[in-house]
Amino acid sequence: MKTNGNTILITGGATGIGLAFAEKLVEYGNKVIICGRREEKLKEAQNKFPKIKTKVCDVSSQTDREILYEWVKKEHPDLNILVNNAGVQRPINFKEGIKALTSGDSEIETNFTAPIYLTALFIPLLLEQEEAAIINVSSGLRSRAIARIPVYCATKAGLHSFTESLREQLRDTRIKVFEVVPPRVATSLGREPDVISGGIPPSDMADALLLGIKNDGFEIIVSQANPRFP
Ligand SMILES: NC(=O)c1ccc[n+]([C@@H]2O[C@H](COP(=O)([O-])OP(=O)(O)OC[C@H]3O[C@@H](n4cnc5c(N)ncnc54)[C@H](OP(=O)(O)O)[C@@H]3O)[C@@H](O)[C@H]2O)c1
């Protein structure tokens, strides 16, 4: 797949892995749109990289997803790549009952439902383009169960399964379906805002993504040890 001249929407693109993707894709001559819930983070990203377009959107809300789609269709009708990157992670102790599950961001809605609904919304637009792609960001935890973050792991396993089926279903179309499988990356996922923890640099993830897209490596599994060359 070409790595320049695309028009790309990255959900959750104002921070972490999404922002590193956005920066790299702009550098390669792509038009990049990012969305997220926090307007100040989107503005910060745009101040750093003025070519990036932004849109406030909570992807866990169906109303917001539909507004986002209508806006993109009107303002950026040449959109040919959707990157489902927005994600949340939080510890949930099921011994504490239903409140533990419902008292924070919904990982199910953000990590699993949103990519599926956005895929369904954007496919008609993607089918109009000469070459298109859907890129889903899952996780190494798609195949590893961790007791502290049970719902997170389950959403990534589900997203992996959905991505595989979608790839097969779209095989006879112009839409390529990629899955990006990051190792531990130094972002604030699962932490307080702006608290970054250890892991590979997001820029290494961005390099691996670019290489994966260029080579049509539909499953981009990034290694902790040698992240730039999956
Ligand atoms: N960091 C890792 O070690 C790691 C490993 C494997 C996979 N991943 C995956 O990589 C992706 C990016 O995560 P990251 O590590 O870069 O963490 P991050 O910096 O926290 O990025 C997550 C982004 O998603 C956005 N977001 C969260 N909920 C949203 C919602 N409801 N609507 C719209 N945007 C939303 C956040 O912005 P707002 O809060 O402003 O909405 C934020 O910009 C996630 O899917 C994550 O599961 C990360």
The ligand as an ORCA input file, in Angstrom:
! r2SCAN-3c Opt
* xyz 0 1
  N       0.783      1.775     25.360
  C       0.838      0.455     25.253
  O       1.663     -0.212     25.916
  C      -0.082     -0.254     24.296
  C       0.176     -1.611     24.026
  C      -0.677     -2.293     23.166
  C      -1.741     -1.634     22.558
  N      -1.961     -0.309     22.821
  C      -3.112      0.332     22.172
  O      -2.697      1.469     21.479
  C      -3.773      2.383     21.346
  C      -3.307      3.791     21.698
  O      -2.983      3.823     23.081
  P      -1.737      4.650     23.667
  O      -0.844      3.664     24.307
  O      -1.203      5.567     22.634
  O      -2.418      5.438     24.878
  P      -2.919      6.946     24.998
  O      -1.817      7.900     24.796
  O      -3.685      6.996     26.268
  O      -3.894      7.081     23.742
  C      -5.241      6.724     23.765
  C      -5.996      7.801     22.999
  O      -7.345      7.382     22.861
  C      -8.180      8.499     23.085
  N      -9.475      8.025     23.552
  C      -9.746      7.287     24.655
  N     -11.057      7.097     24.766
  C     -11.637      7.719     23.709
  C     -12.965      7.891     23.272
  N     -13.996      7.373     23.951
  N     -13.188      8.613     22.144
  C     -12.160      9.140     21.446
  N     -10.880      9.011     21.810
  C     -10.629      8.308     22.927
  C      -7.446      9.342     24.137
  O      -7.801     10.715     24.048
  P      -8.976     11.374     24.945
  O      -8.778     10.865     26.334
  O      -8.761     12.843     24.800
  O     -10.244     10.934     24.319
  C      -5.995      9.137     23.737
  O      -5.574     10.147     22.844
  C      -4.890      1.841     22.250
  O      -5.857      1.176     21.476
  C      -4.160      0.850     23.138
  O      -5.006     -0.166     23.619
  C      -1.153      0.386     23.661
*
